[in-house]
Amino acid sequence: MVLLASSISAATPASPPESEDRVYFRWKYKVHIMNGMSDNVNPVSIACHSHDDDLGHHTLTQGQVFRFEFRIDLFTKTHFICNFWWRDQHMNDITVFNDHAEGHSCKGKGNCF
């Protein structure tokens, strides 16, 4: 079983308060994926992408974090998925961000977990 930690956060711009809808479309999201395995003998490999962006392949040793940032696109769906490999185990197409789930629940608070 692969033990990974991930979190998603959103930040609003440092401007005067506006309506939630205007701020919502300018939110910048951050996704963090961390190798939480107990040893460095077998690192975790990941490959993440969305419809528009290929974030490449990354190898994470124990405690190492892969982080990426992006802004929500008003006219298209923002959905990032990753594939994970550790030893002989492989997990395909794991959703790490979907604006229809995380985006709406974070609109008022500015943070997603």
Backbone torsions as a table, in degrees:
resi	resn	phi	psi	omega
1	MET	NA	132.6	-179.8
2	VAL	-88.7	129.6	178.4
3	LEU	-107.0	111.4	-179.5
4	LEU	-130.3	151.4	174.9
5	ALA	-118.1	137.6	175.0
6	SER	-142.4	149.4	175.4
7	SER	-143.2	158.4	179.9
8	ILE	-129.2	132.5	176.6
9	SER	-132.1	157.0	179.2
10	ALA	-132.8	145.1	179.3
11	ALA	-126.8	139.8	175.2
12	THR	-91.1	157.1	179.5
13	PRO	-68.1	158.0	-179.5
14	ALA	-87.0	60.1	179.3
15	SER	-124.7	169.0	179.3
16	PRO	-56.7	151.4	-179.5
17	PRO	-56.9	139.2	177.4
18	GLU	-129.2	-177.2	176.4
19	SER	-64.3	150.4	-179.2
20	GLU	-57.8	-36.0	-178.0
21	ASP	-64.5	-42.0	179.6
22	ARG	-67.4	-44.5	178.7
23	VAL	-64.5	-39.7	-177.9
24	TYR	-54.5	-43.4	-175.6
25	PHE	-77.0	-9.8	177.8
26	ARG	-105.6	4.7	-179.0
27	TRP	-64.1	140.5	175.5
28	LYS	-107.4	120.8	-177.6
29	TYR	-98.2	150.5	175.9
30	LYS	-128.2	130.6	176.1
31	VAL	-115.3	131.3	179.1
32	HIS	-118.9	128.4	176.3
33	ILE	-122.4	122.4	-175.3
34	MET	-119.1	139.8	173.1
35	ASN	-79.4	108.2	180.0
36	GLY	-102.0	19.5	179.1
37	MET	-69.5	157.1	-173.8
38	SER	-82.7	-5.6	179.5
39	ASP	-145.2	167.1	179.7
40	ASN	-101.8	3.1	-177.2
41	VAL	-61.3	-42.8	179.9
42	ASN	-122.0	99.4	178.5
43	PRO	-68.8	162.9	176.5
44	VAL	-93.8	133.2	175.4
45	SER	-108.0	140.4	179.6
46	ILE	-136.1	153.6	173.0
47	ALA	-140.2	120.1	-176.1
48	CYS	-121.0	150.1	177.9
49	HIS	-162.0	162.0	169.9
50	SER	-121.9	-171.3	177.4
51	HIS	-63.9	-34.5	-175.9
52	ASP	-100.4	-26.6	-170.9
53	ASP	-124.7	131.7	171.9
54	ASP	-105.2	114.6	-176.1
55	LEU	-87.5	0.4	174.9
56	GLY	82.3	-176.4	178.5
57	HIS	-98.3	141.5	-179.6
58	HIS	-138.7	142.7	176.6
59	THR	-113.8	122.8	-176.8
60	LEU	-110.9	122.7	172.7
61	THR	-83.9	175.5	-175.9
62	GLN	-53.7	127.2	178.1
63	GLY	79.0	-6.8	-179.2
64	GLN	-76.4	147.0	-175.7
65	VAL	-120.9	135.7	168.6
66	PHE	-104.4	126.3	-176.5
67	ARG	-129.2	138.6	173.0
68	PHE	-139.5	152.8	-177.7
69	GLU	-124.2	152.7	178.6
70	PHE	-164.1	166.6	174.9
71	ARG	-112.7	146.9	176.8
72	ILE	-67.8	136.8	174.8
73	ASP	-94.3	124.3	-176.8
74	LEU	-60.9	-33.2	-171.1
75	PHE	-100.7	-9.5	179.2
76	THR	-131.0	163.9	178.0
77	LYS	-78.5	133.8	176.0
78	THR	-102.7	115.2	-175.1
79	HIS	-144.2	114.8	177.0
80	PHE	-107.7	134.4	175.1
81	ILE	-126.7	155.6	179.3
82	CYS	-134.6	151.1	169.6
83	ASN	-108.9	139.7	-177.3
84	PHE	-122.4	139.4	174.4
85	TRP	-129.3	134.5	173.2
86	TRP	-149.9	123.4	-172.9
87	ARG	52.6	-122.5	-180.0
88	ASP	-101.5	13.0	-179.8
89	GLN	-100.5	144.3	-176.9
90	HIS	-140.3	127.0	177.0
91	MET	-116.9	119.7	-175.4
92	ASN	-100.2	145.9	169.1
93	ASP	52.0	52.3	177.1
94	ILE	-88.4	121.3	179.3
95	THR	-71.4	123.1	176.1
96	VAL	-107.7	-15.6	172.1
97	PHE	-158.4	133.9	175.4
98	ASN	-140.7	113.4	-174.1
99	ASP	-62.0	-23.1	178.1
100	HIS	-74.2	-20.2	176.2
101	ALA	-100.3	-65.3	-175.8
102	GLU	-70.4	-40.4	-176.8
103	GLY	-58.1	-47.5	-178.0
104	HIS	-71.4	-37.5	-179.2
105	SER	-71.9	-20.0	-178.5
106	CYS	-97.8	-5.0	-172.3
107	LYS	-53.5	-49.0	-176.3
108	GLY	-83.2	-27.9	-173.8
109	LYS	-95.5	-30.6	-179.3
110	GLY	86.5	-3.3	179.4
111	ASN	-132.6	141.4	175.9
112	CYS	-124.6	136.5	176.1
113	PHE	-134.5	NA	NA
